[in-house]
Amino acid sequence: MTTELRRVAVIGGSRIPFCRSNTLYADRTNMDMLAAALQGLVDRFGLDGAQPDEVVAGAVTTHSRDWNLAREALLSTTLSPLTPGITLQQACGTSLQAALMIGAKIASGQIECGIAAGTDTTSDPPIVFGRKFAQRLARAGTARTIGDRLKAFKGLSPGELKPVVPANGEPRTGMSMGQHCERMAREWKIPREAQDELALTSHQRAAAAYDSGFFDPLVQTWSGVARDNNLRPDTSLEKLGQLRTVFARDEAATLTAGNSTPLTDGAAAVLLASEDWAREHDLPVQAWLTAGRTSAVDFVHDEGLLMAPTVAVAEMLQRSRLDLQSFDFYEIHEAFAAQVLCTLAAWESDRYCRERLGLEQALGPIDRERLNVHGSSLAVGHPFAATGARILGTLAESLQRAGGGRGLISICTAGGMGVAAILEHS
């Protein structure tokens, strides 16, 4: 038996302001921030006491106490406690992937509505001890006598007491995402000046969006914070050009703190539903989620770690029978300015598109005036798992205000993966 697929409505998003790590949210946890973002969505769309079919959310940097994170966070909101919570993790693509999963269930008729969300804090990292010392602690914890507890620590060496701090790096290569991106920038010959220009544009556009009131329905004041505190509307190419490179120090290095995203704390959420559910609850549809795709690259064997979105977008466009120029808005996650520029260069490369993407010709250029028109991660910050929901909510708002059009989302993730999606408003 076949089931006719239903349209997937994006009702809208909500998030708390994003803050640089160890600043205004230094004493906040993933649970605090995720609950706040979910409650913001409840307040925006009148969901007090409502029972969505599911909340799918996650975080990248987590403690063992964060188990069942999605469920525990929603229990701290005014959503019905009968709402199921599902915890998901796909690095920086977490909350967009959550939206795609919810969308698939809505389209197939399994559920009527759901909330996709993400949160992350690097101010509250899970600092642990090495496995050997942890095992000693476990033995001591189950010992019945003081003597047995002391025996658990017999032969303890000072080296065992050294704590292990989580690293923003790839287990397979031992390199950080910034180091991988530095290699990509060299391969694609992306100049420092172009990266700084993209970063400056991101700050200017995000500041203008705040000043125009664009973010008023999307960003809720929380914990005394009203705006993303990474935003630097007064920066300039001169100031950005004075920053030292951070992932390499040689003359060819180009990535700096100014053209890379900072470690960031924050959370975001987005509401998706069937057309019937939206109508029954008298909620306008901002956009329709019409396609999605997840792909990966073999970065272990020298493909660019953050080039997977080039593949995901190309495959999604082929399945959707669209070309790259068919969009009014492009939301390309700015993990690093170089990543965005490498992606655009790859799509314009006949050789790359033929040899890597299996296309007959290059996908071609996009209109840069349509790229991240309200700023993106370089300006507002990047709490890893929250970025997808932030972008989804921003793009849906953009399409609604434009009164029509089509938008493309492209997100790179750790592990050499990319997540892409298409939104439409008509």
CORSULSUL-V201495 format. One record per run of one state. SS is the DSSP state (H for helix, E for strand, - for the rest). FROM is the first residue (numbers start at 0). TO is the last residue. If there is no record, write none. Layout:
((SS FROM TO) (SS FROM TO))
This chain:
((- 0 6) (E 7 15) (- 16 17) (E 18 19) (- 20 28) (H 29 44) (- 45 52) (E 53 57) (- 58 62) (H 63 65) (- 66 67) (H 68 73) (- 74 83) (E 84 86) (- 87 89) (H 90 107) (- 108 111) (E 112 119) (- 120 126) (E 127 128) (- 129 129) (H 130 141) (- 142 144) (H 145 150) (- 151 156) (H 157 160) (- 161 161) (E 162 163) (- 164 167) (E 168 168) (- 169 174) (E 175 175) (H 176 186) (- 187 190) (H 191 211) (- 212 217) (E 218 219) (- 220 220) (E 221 221) (- 222 223) (E 224 224) (- 225 235) (H 236 240) (- 241 243) (E 244 244) (- 245 254) (E 255 255) (- 256 258) (E 259 259) (- 260 261) (E 262 273) (H 274 279) (- 280 285) (E 286 295) (- 296 297) (H 298 300) (- 301 306) (H 307 319) (- 320 327) (E 328 331) (- 332 334) (E 335 335) (H 336 347) (- 348 348) (H 349 354) (- 355 366) (H 367 369) (E 370 370) (- 371 375) (H 376 379) (- 380 380) (E 381 381) (- 382 382) (H 383 401) (- 402 403) (E 404 412) (- 413 415) (E 416 424) (- 425 425))
